């Protein structure tokens, strides 16, 4: 474990790295005694600094939802980060790459809550009951530290969350079989990735179940109106200035954005 002062120093360094788009050395190298719980505290401190600077918390993202990604990160569970209002983009947006260091895209489903959910022993039925609608989404992930990264680097760095795009056709959670929502991700007219949402722990809502129970340790509830990115069901795709992106979710519509 590291001290509260060291946690604050790490959060300050990550905040400046994000503001300047200049990655810093891995926090695991600067503070080698950092553990998982330290990294979540650093993330929370970073988020508080962003809120003090004018941002607003609008939800969470869940990462490492596939077994392969957990094994690669030497983890046995997912991780999570905070979503802020200035991270959001609408379908059709032109997105400046200058806001990021090395942006990549992941295909996801976003759950938007209509009711509060949380506490101990949350089930998938609680999550589905609390969800107002589900909509297609893209997550923009980015690094504010150098690579390669240990899991504490990723978690402290807001689980790599840097932006999100929502679009397509919203659906109520019981109106479709959410396990079998599929998508292709095209860059400049070439399909780079495809996947199906059952790859997320068997059901995309299971990541949110994990998140609700994980946050209960800190007496945090998921609030009405919050957007929850349930986890990627494709590998990340690099993007650069000039790229045109099209994500086709079939019956749920599509999302298109470009980068400049």
Backbone as CSV, one residue per row, in Angstrom:
resi,resn,N_x,N_y,N_z,CA_x,CA_y,CA_z,C_x,C_y,C_z
1,UNK,0.846,-1.195,0.000,0.000,0.000,0.000,0.886,1.252,0.000
2,UNK,0.323,2.346,-0.486,1.035,3.621,-0.462,0.275,4.594,0.427
3,UNK,0.920,5.692,0.795,0.303,6.646,1.716,-0.746,7.493,1.012
4,UNK,-1.576,8.163,1.818,-2.595,9.044,1.246,-1.944,10.187,0.459
5,UNK,-0.813,10.660,0.941,-0.101,11.721,0.223,0.396,11.220,-1.137
6,UNK,0.904,9.991,-1.188,1.357,9.427,-2.455,0.188,9.204,-3.409
7,UNK,-0.950,8.793,-2.858,-2.142,8.655,-3.694,-2.514,9.993,-4.318
8,UNK,-2.473,11.041,-3.514,-2.806,12.377,-4.006,-1.816,12.815,-5.087
9,UNK,-0.558,12.514,-4.888,0.463,12.870,-5.888,0.196,12.145,-7.211
10,UNK,-0.186,10.863,-7.135,-0.483,10.099,-8.344,-1.697,10.678,-9.066
11,UNK,-2.745,11.035,-8.305,-3.946,11.623,-8.914,-3.626,12.955,-9.580
12,UNK,-2.812,13.758,-8.914,-2.414,15.057,-9.491,-1.642,14.857,-10.793
13,UNK,-0.740,13.880,-10.798,0.070,13.627,-11.993,-0.800,13.159,-13.160
14,UNK,-1.779,12.292,-12.883,-2.678,11.810,-13.937,-3.588,12.932,-14.438
15,UNK,-4.008,13.800,-13.541,-4.845,14.939,-13.939,-4.084,15.843,-14.905
16,UNK,-2.832,16.143,-14.579,-2.028,17.003,-15.455,-1.732,16.314,-16.781
17,UNK,-1.504,14.988,-16.734,-1.251,14.245,-17.971,-2.445,14.328,-18.905
18,UNK,-3.656,14.221,-18.350,-4.855,14.324,-19.161,-5.074,15.719,-19.696
19,UNK,-4.795,16.700,-18.881,-5.014,18.089,-19.297,-4.039,18.498,-20.396
20,UNK,-2.818,17.984,-20.325,-1.785,18.354,-21.297,-1.642,17.365,-22.441
21,UNK,-2.395,16.223,-22.372,-2.250,15.141,-23.361,-0.789,14.694,-23.478
22,UNK,-0.109,14.628,-22.340,1.279,14.185,-22.278,1.386,13.025,-21.289
23,UNK,1.482,11.791,-21.779,1.559,10.649,-20.867,2.742,10.753,-19.909
24,UNK,2.524,10.265,-18.704,3.561,10.241,-17.684,4.073,8.811,-17.530
25,UNK,5.131,8.645,-16.757,5.625,7.301,-16.456,4.532,6.519,-15.716
26,UNK,4.551,5.209,-15.868,3.564,4.379,-15.185,3.591,4.648,-13.685
27,UNK,2.398,4.795,-13.083,2.350,5.059,-11.640,2.905,3.880,-10.857
28,UNK,2.838,2.677,-11.448,3.394,1.502,-10.772,4.910,1.566,-10.684
29,UNK,5.532,2.347,-11.563,6.975,2.531,-11.485,7.333,3.651,-10.514
30,UNK,6.546,4.714,-10.521,6.810,5.833,-9.618,6.480,5.466,-8.177
31,UNK,5.400,4.690,-7.997,4.991,4.236,-6.655,4.857,2.715,-6.690
32,UNK,5.968,1.976,-6.648,5.935,0.525,-6.845,5.156,-0.247,-5.781
33,UNK,4.859,0.371,-4.636,4.088,-0.323,-3.603,2.580,-0.195,-3.815
34,UNK,2.155,0.476,-4.883,0.723,0.672,-5.138,0.018,-0.660,-5.343
35,UNK,-1.123,-0.815,-4.690,-1.946,-2.013,-4.819,-3.293,-1.649,-5.442
36,UNK,-4.123,-2.656,-5.704,-5.397,-2.445,-6.386,-6.247,-1.399,-5.671
37,UNK,-6.409,-1.537,-4.359,-7.261,-0.587,-3.633,-6.680,0.818,-3.678
38,UNK,-5.346,0.932,-3.647,-4.717,2.251,-3.817,-5.144,2.860,-5.148
39,UNK,-5.113,2.037,-6.203,-5.371,2.568,-7.541,-6.808,3.059,-7.681
40,UNK,-7.755,2.408,-7.006,-9.136,2.897,-7.044,-9.275,4.212,-6.284
41,UNK,-8.533,4.367,-5.199,-8.554,5.639,-4.469,-7.953,6.747,-5.333
42,UNK,-6.854,6.434,-6.028,-6.246,7.410,-6.945,-7.260,7.817,-8.013
43,UNK,-7.962,6.826,-8.575,-8.987,7.121,-9.585,-10.056,8.051,-9.028
44,UNK,-10.508,7.775,-7.799,-11.536,8.619,-7.188,-11.029,10.039,-6.967
45,UNK,-9.782,10.165,-6.519,-9.201,11.497,-6.329,-9.088,12.243,-7.655
46,UNK,-8.690,11.515,-8.711,-8.603,12.117,-10.045,-9.980,12.617,-10.482
47,UNK,-11.008,11.786,-10.280,-12.365,12.169,-10.668,-12.829,13.394,-9.881
48,UNK,-12.489,13.453,-8.617,-12.867,14.620,-7.802,-12.208,15.885,-8.331
49,UNK,-10.964,15.769,-8.777,-10.286,16.926,-9.358,-10.975,17.361,-10.655
50,UNK,-11.408,16.391,-11.451,-12.111,16.725,-12.690,-13.439,17.418,-12.402
51,UNK,-14.136,16.960,-11.350,-15.404,17.593,-10.966,-15.157,19.013,-10.457
52,UNK,-14.103,19.182,-9.665,-13.763,20.524,-9.172,-13.429,21.464,-10.323
53,UNK,-12.931,20.890,-11.425,-12.591,21.697,-12.604,-13.804,21.962,-13.499
54,UNK,-14.980,21.410,-13.110,-16.197,21.730,-13.840,-16.927,20.559,-14.468
55,UNK,-16.351,19.366,-14.432,-17.011,18.202,-15.028,-18.084,17.656,-14.084
56,UNK,-18.939,16.805,-14.621,-20.022,16.195,-13.843,-20.022,14.690,-14.081
57,UNK,-20.143,13.910,-13.006,-20.193,12.452,-13.121,-21.546,12.043,-13.696
58,UNK,-21.526,11.232,-14.781,-22.775,10.797,-15.401,-22.897,9.275,-15.448
59,UNK,-21.940,8.559,-14.877,-22.035,7.108,-14.870,-20.693,6.437,-14.697
60,UNK,-20.620,5.181,-15.138,-19.409,4.372,-15.010,-19.199,3.519,-16.258
61,UNK,-17.954,3.101,-16.452,-17.643,2.085,-17.459,-17.099,0.860,-16.748
62,UNK,-17.346,-0.298,-17.355,-16.824,-1.546,-16.830,-15.868,-2.114,-17.858
63,UNK,-14.706,-2.539,-17.417,-13.699,-3.098,-18.303,-13.280,-4.483,-17.857
64,UNK,-12.440,-5.107,-18.664,-11.930,-6.458,-18.370,-13.069,-7.445,-18.136
65,UNK,-14.094,-7.381,-18.987,-15.243,-8.267,-18.804,-15.051,-9.630,-19.447
66,UNK,-14.029,-9.776,-20.276,-13.768,-11.087,-20.888,-12.672,-11.807,-20.111
67,UNK,-12.761,-13.128,-20.103,-11.762,-13.937,-19.393,-10.375,-13.735,-19.989
68,UNK,-10.307,-13.595,-21.315,-9.011,-13.419,-21.964,-8.342,-12.130,-21.498
69,UNK,-9.114,-11.040,-21.391,-8.540,-9.762,-20.949,-8.150,-9.824,-19.475
70,UNK,-8.934,-10.530,-18.663,-8.578,-10.671,-17.253,-7.270,-11.434,-17.098
71,UNK,-7.107,-12.502,-17.869,-5.879,-13.282,-17.780,-4.683,-12.463,-18.258
72,UNK,-4.890,-11.672,-19.309,-3.799,-10.834,-19.811,-3.384,-9.796,-18.787
73,UNK,-4.342,-9.347,-17.975,-4.066,-8.323,-16.958,-3.785,-8.938,-15.593
74,UNK,-3.784,-10.272,-15.527,-3.563,-10.995,-14.265,-4.597,-10.594,-13.225
75,UNK,-5.854,-10.522,-13.676,-6.986,-10.179,-12.818,-7.970,-11.341,-12.807
76,UNK,-8.794,-11.394,-11.746,-9.837,-12.415,-11.661,-11.224,-11.791,-11.683
77,UNK,-11.297,-10.477,-11.898,-12.574,-9.782,-11.954,-12.440,-8.583,-12.885
78,UNK,-13.569,-7.958,-13.285,-13.489,-6.752,-14.107,-12.895,-5.577,-13.344
79,UNK,-12.814,-4.425,-14.021,-12.484,-3.185,-13.335,-13.504,-2.135,-13.759
80,UNK,-13.399,-0.934,-13.187,-14.359,0.112,-13.542,-13.699,1.481,-13.521
81,UNK,-14.347,2.417,-14.229,-13.923,3.805,-14.250,-15.139,4.709,-14.218
82,UNK,-14.888,6.010,-14.177,-15.949,7.012,-14.069,-16.188,7.649,-15.432
83,UNK,-17.455,7.904,-15.768,-17.816,8.646,-16.976,-18.197,10.070,-16.579
84,UNK,-17.664,11.044,-17.319,-17.925,12.457,-17.053,-18.621,13.083,-18.254
85,UNK,-19.376,14.152,-18.004,-20.201,14.721,-19.070,-19.385,15.242,-20.248
86,UNK,-18.140,15.668,-20.012,-17.348,16.192,-21.123,-16.655,15.094,-21.932
87,UNK,-16.956,13.838,-21.623,-16.444,12.717,-22.401,-17.405,12.300,-23.508
88,UNK,-18.613,12.864,-23.561,-19.663,12.331,-24.411,-19.673,12.958,-25.803
89,UNK,-19.986,12.120,-26.790,-20.168,12.556,-28.176,-21.422,11.905,-28.728
90,UNK,-22.089,12.611,-29.634,-23.291,12.080,-30.262,-22.952,11.414,-31.588
91,UNK,-23.860,10.582,-32.056,-23.736,9.967,-33.373,-23.514,11.061,-34.418
92,UNK,-22.547,10.841,-35.312,-22.234,11.819,-36.350,-21.183,12.840,-35.964
93,UNK,-20.659,12.742,-34.752,-19.699,13.741,-34.264,-18.379,13.690,-35.026
94,UNK,-17.742,14.859,-35.131,-16.352,14.953,-35.573,-15.516,15.137,-34.317
95,UNK,-14.613,14.214,-34.061,-13.909,14.143,-32.787,-12.447,14.529,-32.985
96,UNK,-11.947,15.505,-32.208,-10.544,15.914,-32.369,-9.591,14.926,-31.698
97,UNK,-8.655,14.382,-32.465,-7.697,13.443,-31.882,-6.738,14.150,-30.922
98,UNK,-6.642,15.471,-31.032,-5.743,16.221,-30.144,-6.163,16.126,-28.683
99,UNK,-7.402,15.691,-28.442,-7.870,15.530,-27.057,-7.283,14.291,-26.401
100,UNK,-6.648,13.421,-27.194,-6.203,12.128,-26.697,-4.724,11.914,-27.004
101,UNK,-4.161,10.898,-26.355,-2.767,10.531,-26.623,-2.681,9.465,-27.702
102,UNK,-3.399,8.362,-27.512,-3.392,7.256,-28.477,-4.771,6.611,-28.454
103,UNK,-5.797,7.269,-29.023,-7.172,6.789,-28.884,-7.435,5.477,-29.597
104,UNK,-8.286,4.658,-28.985,-8.753,3.413,-29.573,-10.249,3.296,-29.296
105,UNK,-10.950,2.519,-30.118,-12.399,2.376,-29.995,-12.771,0.945,-29.622
106,UNK,-13.803,0.816,-28.782,-14.381,-0.473,-28.435,-15.895,-0.416,-28.627
107,UNK,-16.483,-1.539,-29.027,-17.923,-1.642,-29.272,-18.619,-2.138,-28.004
108,UNK,-19.645,-1.439,-27.577,-20.296,-1.744,-26.308,-21.803,-1.508,-26.385
109,UNK,-22.492,-1.870,-25.308,-23.869,-1.464,-25.065,-23.880,-0.556,-23.839
110,UNK,-24.673,0.498,-23.901,-24.814,1.416,-22.773,-26.178,1.203,-22.131
111,UNK,-26.176,0.974,-20.824,-27.407,0.856,-20.042,-27.673,2.203,-19.377
112,UNK,-28.868,2.745,-19.563,-29.239,4.011,-18.934,-30.282,3.701,-17.860
113,UNK,-29.983,4.063,-16.627,-30.841,3.683,-15.509,-32.057,4.597,-15.382
114,UNK,-33.170,3.988,-15.050,-34.375,4.751,-14.734,-34.633,4.793,-13.249
115,UNK,-33.995,3.859,-12.524,-34.147,3.797,-11.072,-32.789,3.550,-10.424
116,UNK,-32.701,3.895,-9.152,-31.475,3.623,-8.395,-31.316,2.126,-8.208
117,UNK,-30.063,1.669,-8.270,-29.775,0.269,-7.998,-28.438,0.190,-7.283
118,UNK,-28.331,-0.729,-6.361,-27.080,-0.869,-5.625,-27.288,-1.607,-4.324
119,UNK,-26.262,-1.612,-3.499,-26.295,-2.358,-2.258,-25.760,-3.764,-2.461
120,UNK,-25.846,-4.559,-1.431,-25.302,-5.914,-1.497,-26.285,-6.859,-2.187
121,UNK,-25.719,-7.886,-2.812,-26.503,-8.964,-3.424,-27.411,-8.490,-4.556
122,UNK,-26.932,-7.530,-5.351,-27.664,-7.103,-6.537,-27.641,-8.232,-7.562
123,UNK,-28.766,-8.476,-8.219,-28.878,-9.541,-9.217,-29.091,-8.939,-10.605
124,UNK,-29.012,-9.799,-11.616,-29.254,-9.351,-12.981,-30.681,-8.840,-13.139
125,UNK,-31.609,-9.413,-12.365,-33.005,-8.976,-12.449,-33.170,-7.570,-11.873
126,UNK,-32.399,-7.263,-10.831,-32.420,-5.900,-10.276,-31.919,-4.901,-11.317
127,UNK,-30.847,-5.259,-12.016,-30.269,-4.361,-13.019,-31.239,-4.145,-14.171
128,UNK,-31.828,-5.231,-14.694,-32.761,-5.102,-15.811,-33.995,-4.305,-15.401
129,UNK,-34.457,-4.500,-14.181,-35.620,-3.764,-13.693,-35.321,-2.271,-13.551
130,UNK,-34.084,-1.938,-13.197,-33.708,-0.532,-12.979,-33.341,0.180,-14.271
131,UNK,-33.155,-0.571,-15.359,-32.696,0.010,-16.622,-33.871,0.580,-17.419
132,UNK,-33.771,1.869,-17.771,-34.811,2.492,-18.598,-34.688,2.040,-20.048
133,UNK,-33.449,2.053,-20.559,-33.229,1.600,-21.934,-31.755,1.269,-22.131
134,UNK,-31.508,0.527,-23.210,-30.155,0.137,-23.617,-29.933,0.688,-25.010
135,UNK,-28.739,1.204,-25.268,-28.461,1.792,-26.574,-27.054,1.426,-27.038
136,UNK,-26.836,1.323,-28.347,-25.480,1.091,-28.843,-24.523,2.197,-28.421
137,UNK,-23.256,1.827,-28.273,-22.249,2.795,-27.840,-20.872,2.391,-28.340
138,UNK,-20.010,3.370,-28.442,-18.581,3.164,-28.645,-17.860,3.795,-27.472
139,UNK,-16.876,3.102,-26.922,-16.029,3.715,-25.894,-14.704,4.106,-26.524
140,UNK,-14.262,5.311,-26.214,-12.921,5.759,-26.599,-12.015,5.515,-25.405
141,UNK,-11.040,4.643,-25.582,-10.085,4.396,-24.505,-8.759,5.070,-24.870
142,UNK,-8.017,5.442,-23.839,-6.775,6.181,-24.045,-5.869,5.940,-22.853
143,UNK,-4.599,6.208,-23.025,-3.617,6.053,-21.957,-3.094,7.423,-21.543
144,UNK,-3.056,7.656,-20.242,-2.415,8.866,-19.727,-1.084,8.529,-19.051
145,UNK,-0.668,7.260,-19.244,0.657,6.842,-18.789,1.350,6.123,-19.941
146,UNK,2.629,5.916,-19.777,3.377,5.139,-20.749,2.977,3.665,-20.659
147,UNK,3.338,2.894,-21.671,3.065,1.458,-21.700,4.401,0.707,-21.745
148,UNK,4.402,-0.582,-21.379,3.286,-1.423,-20.941,2.824,-1.073,-19.532
149,UNK,1.583,-1.455,-19.206,0.989,-1.049,-17.950,0.609,-2.250,-17.095
150,UNK,0.794,-2.091,-15.796,0.258,-3.053,-14.838,-1.208,-2.704,-14.591
151,UNK,-1.938,-3.609,-13.955,-3.365,-3.368,-13.730,-3.588,-2.124,-12.862
152,UNK,-2.683,-1.849,-11.919,-2.872,-0.653,-11.094,-2.733,0.622,-11.928
153,UNK,-1.907,0.579,-12.971,-1.793,1.734,-13.866,-3.110,1.985,-14.583
154,UNK,-3.722,0.910,-15.080,-4.977,1.041,-15.809,-6.092,1.553,-14.911
155,UNK,-6.235,0.972,-13.722,-7.311,1.383,-12.824,-7.122,2.821,-12.365
156,UNK,-5.917,3.176,-11.942,-5.668,4.548,-11.505,-5.962,5.543,-12.615
157,UNK,-5.707,5.128,-13.858,-5.943,5.969,-15.033,-7.381,5.822,-15.519
158,UNK,-8.324,5.766,-14.586,-9.757,5.723,-14.868,-10.140,4.551,-15.758
159,UNK,-9.444,3.428,-15.584,-9.705,2.226,-16.388,-9.646,2.528,-17.881
160,UNK,-8.797,3.496,-18.243,-8.540,3.906,-19.631,-9.713,4.633,-20.282
161,UNK,-10.778,4.931,-19.533,-11.939,5.616,-20.114,-11.585,7.052,-20.477
162,UNK,-11.869,7.436,-21.731,-11.562,8.790,-22.182,-12.712,9.440,-22.930
163,UNK,-13.666,8.647,-23.410,-14.797,9.215,-24.126,-15.781,8.134,-24.499
164,UNK,-16.960,8.549,-24.948,-17.951,7.587,-25.424,-18.866,8.259,-26.433
165,UNK,-19.372,7.432,-27.343,-20.328,7.870,-28.354,-21.556,6.990,-28.222
166,UNK,-22.745,7.577,-28.183,-23.979,6.798,-28.154,-24.819,7.130,-29.381
167,UNK,-25.605,6.166,-29.809,-26.437,6.373,-30.985,-27.264,5.139,-31.257
168,UNK,-27.666,4.961,-32.515,-28.459,3.791,-32.862,-29.879,3.885,-32.320
169,UNK,-30.479,2.722,-32.061,-31.877,2.648,-31.625,-31.959,2.169,-30.188
170,UNK,-32.420,3.019,-29.267,-32.597,2.579,-27.884,-33.693,1.512,-27.788
171,UNK,-33.498,0.546,-26.908,-34.496,-0.506,-26.678,-34.673,-0.708,-25.180
172,UNK,-35.859,-1.122,-24.789,-36.069,-1.498,-23.403,-35.415,-2.853,-23.156
173,UNK,-34.889,-3.068,-21.960,-34.027,-4.247,-21.745,-34.715,-5.589,-21.926
174,UNK,-36.054,-5.659,-21.782,-36.741,-6.941,-21.943,-37.333,-7.124,-23.339
175,UNK,-37.147,-6.115,-24.195,-37.739,-6.203,-25.537,-36.871,-6.975,-26.532
176,UNK,-35.603,-7.160,-26.226,-34.699,-7.934,-27.073,-33.877,-8.852,-26.180
177,UNK,-33.296,-9.881,-26.783,-32.374,-10.742,-26.045,-31.007,-10.068,-26.081
178,UNK,-30.664,-9.395,-25.009,-29.445,-8.584,-24.977,-28.179,-9.423,-25.137
179,UNK,-28.265,-10.708,-24.899,-27.078,-11.557,-25.051,-26.620,-11.626,-26.497
180,UNK,-27.553,-11.478,-27.424,-27.248,-11.735,-28.828,-27.307,-10.476,-29.670
181,UNK,-26.989,-9.340,-29.049,-26.783,-8.109,-29.815,-25.384,-8.176,-30.425
182,UNK,-25.317,-8.083,-31.742,-24.041,-8.207,-32.439,-23.711,-6.896,-33.143
183,UNK,-22.431,-6.715,-33.469,-22.014,-5.493,-34.162,-20.745,-5.742,-34.957
184,UNK,-20.590,-4.944,-36.014,-19.329,-4.868,-36.733,-18.790,-3.449,-36.592
185,UNK,-17.479,-3.318,-36.569,-16.830,-2.014,-36.468,-15.950,-1.816,-37.699
186,UNK,-16.297,-0.813,-38.504,-15.563,-0.526,-39.739,-14.770,0.756,-39.600
187,UNK,-13.558,0.748,-40.155,-12.720,1.948,-40.226,-12.388,2.196,-41.680
188,UNK,-12.794,3.360,-42.163,-12.536,3.738,-43.563,-13.047,2.677,-44.538
189,UNK,-14.236,2.138,-44.229,-14.897,1.198,-45.124,-14.472,-0.240,-44.987
190,UNK,-13.531,-0.536,-44.088,-13.045,-1.905,-43.894,-13.476,-2.395,-42.515
191,UNK,-14.132,-3.559,-42.456,-14.533,-4.121,-41.169,-13.290,-4.598,-40.419
192,UNK,-13.056,-3.966,-39.281,-11.877,-4.290,-38.475,-12.192,-5.292,-37.362
193,UNK,-13.415,-5.225,-36.824,-13.766,-6.078,-35.697,-15.251,-6.414,-35.754
194,UNK,-15.616,-7.535,-35.140,-17.020,-7.891,-34.964,-17.132,-8.695,-33.681
195,UNK,-18.344,-8.736,-33.134,-18.525,-9.488,-31.903,-19.982,-9.539,-31.494
196,UNK,-20.242,-10.310,-30.447,-21.590,-10.467,-29.916,-21.554,-10.215,-28.413
197,UNK,-22.615,-9.603,-27.887,-22.586,-9.126,-26.503,-22.592,-10.237,-25.463
198,UNK,-22.916,-11.479,-25.860,-22.823,-12.594,-24.911,-21.391,-12.814,-24.446
199,UNK,-20.418,-12.256,-25.189,-19.014,-12.376,-24.780,-18.740,-11.643,-23.471
200,UNK,-19.649,-10.772,-23.072,-19.487,-10.018,-21.820,-20.082,-10.832,-20.680
201,UNK,-19.316,-11.728,-20.131,-19.697,-12.477,-18.937,-21.004,-13.256,-19.143
202,UNK,-21.320,-13.604,-20.407,-22.535,-14.346,-20.693,-23.757,-13.481,-20.943
203,UNK,-23.756,-12.270,-20.405,-24.863,-11.318,-20.574,-24.311,-9.942,-20.239
204,UNK,-24.548,-8.933,-21.103,-23.935,-7.624,-20.838,-24.350,-6.985,-19.515
205,UNK,-25.506,-7.367,-18.981,-25.923,-6.807,-17.696,-25.104,-7.347,-16.527
206,UNK,-24.386,-8.468,-16.741,-23.627,-9.063,-15.631,-22.481,-8.175,-15.184
207,UNK,-21.910,-7.398,-16.117,-20.877,-6.450,-15.700,-21.426,-5.404,-14.756
208,UNK,-22.664,-4.982,-14.993,-23.285,-3.982,-14.130,-23.639,-4.587,-12.774
209,UNK,-24.047,-5.856,-12.778,-24.260,-6.561,-11.512,-22.974,-6.543,-10.689
210,UNK,-21.857,-6.890,-11.344,-20.572,-6.871,-10.642,-20.264,-5.465,-10.107
211,UNK,-20.478,-4.447,-10.942,-20.178,-3.073,-10.538,-21.011,-2.651,-9.332
212,UNK,-22.314,-2.918,-9.367,-23.184,-2.522,-8.259,-22.737,-3.159,-6.951
213,UNK,-22.386,-4.428,-6.994,-21.936,-5.114,-5.781,-20.554,-4.636,-5.345
214,UNK,-19.694,-4.305,-6.313,-18.349,-3.803,-5.994,-18.431,-2.438,-5.330
215,UNK,-19.283,-1.557,-5.868,-19.412,-0.209,-5.306,-20.110,-0.213,-3.950
216,UNK,-20.860,-1.259,-3.664,-21.530,-1.351,-2.366,-20.524,-1.367,-1.216
217,UNK,-19.306,-1.811,-1.507,-18.267,-1.797,-0.463,-17.981,-0.371,0.012
218,UNK,-18.239,0.590,-0.870,-17.966,1.995,-0.552,-19.260,2.799,-0.385
219,UNK,-20.386,2.069,-0.203,-21.702,2.705,-0.010,-22.078,3.624,-1.169
220,UNK,-21.683,3.235,-2.394,-22.027,4.004,-3.588,-23.147,3.288,-4.325
221,UNK,-24.205,4.037,-4.666,-25.323,3.501,-5.428,-25.264,4.024,-6.865
222,UNK,-25.761,3.222,-7.802,-25.890,3.665,-9.189,-27.194,4.441,-9.305
223,UNK,-27.130,5.643,-9.874,-28.230,6.589,-9.781,-29.078,6.656,-11.054
224,UNK,-30.359,7.040,-10.932,-31.205,7.235,-12.120,-30.571,8.228,-13.089
225,UNK,-30.635,7.902,-14.367,-30.026,8.759,-15.379,-28.588,8.424,-15.688
226,UNK,-27.942,7.645,-14.827,-26.545,7.285,-15.064,-26.426,6.361,-16.283
227,UNK,-25.344,6.578,-17.030,-25.017,5.746,-18.181,-23.949,4.752,-17.746
228,UNK,-24.175,3.483,-18.052,-23.235,2.438,-17.668,-22.779,1.700,-18.922
229,UNK,-21.502,1.864,-19.268,-20.927,1.125,-20.390,-20.604,-0.279,-19.903
230,UNK,-21.261,-1.278,-20.508,-21.272,-2.614,-19.929,-20.033,-3.439,-20.224
231,UNK,-19.151,-2.969,-21.103,-17.957,-3.735,-21.444,-17.898,-4.011,-22.932
232,UNK,-16.698,-4.117,-23.446,-16.516,-4.287,-24.885,-16.700,-5.735,-25.311
233,UNK,-17.325,-5.920,-26.493,-17.352,-7.262,-27.065,-16.584,-7.329,-28.381
234,UNK,-15.660,-6.375,-28.564,-14.654,-6.467,-29.632,-13.304,-6.055,-29.063
235,UNK,-12.260,-6.384,-29.785,-10.937,-5.872,-29.436,-10.869,-4.387,-29.792
236,UNK,-10.025,-3.604,-29.114,-9.912,-2.183,-29.442,-9.277,-1.946,-30.809
237,UNK,-9.739,-0.902,-31.489,-9.252,-0.533,-32.816,-8.629,0.861,-32.730
238,UNK,-7.387,0.986,-33.197,-6.701,2.278,-33.188,-7.380,3.242,-34.155
239,UNK,-7.425,4.520,-33.770,-7.952,5.547,-34.665,-6.988,6.728,-34.702
240,UNK,-7.031,7.446,-35.832,-6.160,8.600,-36.035,-6.922,9.647,-36.832
241,UNK,-6.326,10.822,-36.957,-6.951,11.900,-37.727,-7.216,11.431,-39.153
242,UNK,-8.408,11.724,-39.646,-8.800,11.322,-40.990,-9.615,10.055,-41.044
243,UNK,-9.685,9.294,-39.936,-10.430,8.039,-39.933,-11.933,8.288,-39.837
244,UNK,-12.682,7.490,-40.603,-14.145,7.501,-40.560,-14.604,6.148,-40.020
245,UNK,-15.434,6.183,-38.981,-15.831,4.976,-38.258,-17.323,4.721,-38.439
246,UNK,-17.666,3.449,-38.654,-19.070,3.045,-38.731,-19.233,1.763,-37.925
247,UNK,-20.098,1.810,-36.913,-20.411,0.625,-36.115,-21.845,0.219,-36.420
248,UNK,-22.027,-0.980,-36.944,-23.334,-1.472,-37.359,-23.830,-2.494,-36.340
249,UNK,-24.917,-2.146,-35.642,-25.499,-3.016,-34.624,-26.733,-3.745,-35.139
250,UNK,-26.885,-3.847,-36.456,-28.017,-4.572,-37.023,-29.346,-3.937,-36.630
251,UNK,-30.261,-4.717,-36.014,-31.580,-4.192,-35.647,-31.531,-2.994,-34.694
252,UNK,-30.418,-2.808,-34.005,-30.300,-1.681,-33.072,-29.724,-0.435,-33.735
253,UNK,-29.550,-0.473,-35.059,-29.084,0.719,-35.757,-27.573,0.799,-35.828
254,UNK,-27.058,2.001,-36.040,-25.619,2.170,-36.233,-25.138,3.483,-35.628
255,UNK,-23.809,3.583,-35.527,-23.147,4.794,-35.044,-22.067,5.156,-36.056
256,UNK,-21.996,6.423,-36.422,-20.938,6.883,-37.304,-20.259,8.132,-36.748
257,UNK,-18.936,8.129,-36.710,-18.167,9.295,-36.270,-16.930,9.410,-37.147
258,UNK,-16.310,10.574,-37.107,-15.041,10.767,-37.808,-14.075,11.466,-36.877
259,UNK,-12.788,11.307,-37.158,-11.734,11.913,-36.337,-10.924,12.887,-37.195
260,UNK,-10.559,14.000,-36.581,-9.768,14.999,-37.305,-8.660,15.530,-36.426
